[in-house]
Amino acid sequence: MGHDDVLHRAAELAGSWLRSLPERPVGVPVEPQALRDRLDPTLPDDGADPVAVLDRLVAALEPGLVATSGPRYFGFVTGGTLPAALATDWLVSAFDQNPAVAVLSPAVAAVEQVAAAWVLELLGLPAGASVGFVTGGQMANFSCLAAARHALLAGEGWDVEADGLAGAPVPTVLVGDHVHATAVQALRLLGFGARRARRVPADDQGRMRPDALAAALVEVEGPVLVCAQAGEVNTGAVDPLDAIADVVSARERAWLHVDGAFGLWAAASPGRRPLLAGVERADSWAVDAHKWLNVPYDCGLAIVRDPAAAVAALSVTASYLAVGGRDPSALTPESSRRARALPVYAALRALGRHGVAELVDRCCALARQAADELARCPQVRVLNDVVLNQVLFRVEDADTAAVVDHVQRDGTCWVGGTTWHGRPAVRLSVSNWSTTPGDISRSVAAVTDAIAAVSRAG
Ligand SMILES: *Cc1c(COP(=O)(O)O)cnc(C)c1O
């Protein structure tokens, strides 16, 4: 059959990429124009053999590929790809199922329900909550906040889906001072306005202060939307969710959302669970599967306590869609989409309850190891309490940007720069199933070598 040769070639190419991950330079800067030139940028008049297309494409991409799913990529929060999740993701494309409507793929609709129930159980969230399989944390935040917008305005007798926001009794929005940019983006897209979100002061780890939230709410009348966070991107800090839930639940018309893109997975570890105490009291939760659960991009989960609010905000209505029951598209902003629940199911099946907890605990232990080893370098100051998988540090008496640049060019590992309390800092995130203690030691050595080299040069 026509597919076999090219799929076998894809498996070979994927295999050699994956085998290269542990030792290839992680991500060295390249010239964008040179990469475009390698892609034969003139639109071809005639077609080509699929195997030849693959071979040329991969050869052209090679210098610009970054080993983000390798064991020593510590930038942003990227996760990795578990073998079972990756292979299942290939099948998602091969099966080409569209879960928008249950009749298009009863199999995928069933997988969504099973995987959703597993996620809720693992994270300790209410079993009756709805789970929309969206593209990532950004759209999870958007979908949850759309449900919030619906519910808060319906409570005021306003039908926002029909009438929009002009003239509406718009809720007051409060976010932590360290809110993730994507939650703000969601507020923008939903018409709340980025600038109108009031910022609640945070403590030294970036956690929203419940006393400051209570103080901010004293003057506020009408409906309120509060966006809390589990997992600050620099420090990994989790907002004090129980105390925040106390403040929010003392009000009548209020919705508490938790952006837990990576941090929410800590709830799957019995040892870390106390950090997230009270998380189940929120009204909605955004979490990524493509970060700490280590499924391939793109997969996030929009979880809403009251499924009716999610359906009201997000379902598509069209005469030909009225097929009875709830279609998966009722819980996401998209209509057609990938069967992205399949890799989630496969990852959870491959890991099991204990495997997820172990993955979380292992990444946290490796972050602790990195912090301890970094702290032995006299020029390094670790800035955060390493409660999860993030390490934030400052380099003293050397140009931080130059150190980060040196590390990235060296290619042993990849760390990114950030700003913390107005000063440059470096962040290191451990979220990959394949990272070992040896990878951490090697990477810390690369960082301390870079500090020494930059100090000598400066
Ligand atoms: C990564 C992240 C997001 C955005 O997730 P995407 O999957 O990149 O859309 C949102 N919030 C937090 C806290 C994150 O770490």
The ligand as an SDF file (V2000), in Angstrom:
LIG
                    3D

 15 15  0  0  0  0  0  0  0  0999 V2000
    2.8530   27.2160   30.2080 C   0  0  0  0  0  0  0  0  0  0  0  0
    1.8580   27.9340   31.0400 C   0  0  0  0  0  0  0  0  0  0  0  0
    0.6770   28.4240   30.4760 C   0  0  0  0  0  0  0  0  0  0  0  0
    0.4140   28.3770   28.9950 C   0  0  0  0  0  0  0  0  0  0  0  0
    0.3440   27.0840   28.5200 O   0  0  0  0  0  0  0  0  0  0  0  0
    0.5070   26.7660   26.9680 P   0  0  0  0  0  0  0  0  0  0  0  0
    0.3810   25.2940   26.9520 O   0  0  0  0  0  0  0  0  0  0  0  0
    1.8540   27.2850   26.5770 O   0  0  0  0  0  0  0  0  0  0  0  0
   -0.5850   27.4410   26.2330 O   0  0  0  0  0  0  0  0  0  0  0  0
   -0.2350   29.0150   31.3170 C   0  0  0  0  0  0  0  0  0  0  0  0
    0.0040   29.1420   32.6270 N   0  0  0  0  0  0  0  0  0  0  0  0
    1.1430   28.6970   33.2110 C   0  0  0  0  0  0  0  0  0  0  0  0
    1.3260   28.8580   34.6750 C   0  0  0  0  0  0  0  0  0  0  0  0
    2.1110   28.0650   32.4290 C   0  0  0  0  0  0  0  0  0  0  0  0
    3.2190   27.6010   32.9930 O   0  0  0  0  0  0  0  0  0  0  0  0
  1  2  1  0
  2  3  1  0
  2 14  2  0
  3  4  1  0
  3 10  2  0
  4  5  1  0
  5  6  1  0
  6  7  2  0
  6  8  1  0
  6  9  1  0
 10 11  1  0
 11 12  2  0
 12 13  1  0
 12 14  1  0
 14 15  1  0
M  END
$$$$
